[in-house]
Amino acid sequence: MKITKIYIGILYIVTIVCSLLFIIEEHYNIAILLILGNAIPGYPLAKSLLEKNGN
């Protein structure tokens, strides 16, 4: 489970850094789509991966 937490953490860090770079370059729509397209669907995925169930 530790590797799963590290993997999810890296995915969120990369998403945030890329979004910040797009915001700095004034590409706000791309940054918003990046956050909405990755971070929001990624939360249920991360939650399900961290649960201790057999499925």
C-alpha positions, 0 to 999 in steps of 0.5 A: 500500500505504501507504493500506491500512496507514493504513486498517487502523490506523484500523480497529484504533484505532477498535475499541480506543477503542470497546471501552475506552469500553464497558469504562469504562461497565461493558458488558464483554460488548459490549466483548468481542463488539466485540473478538472480532467485529472484531479477530480476523477483521480480522487475516487480512484485514489480512494478506491485504491487505498481502501482495504477491500479485495475488489 
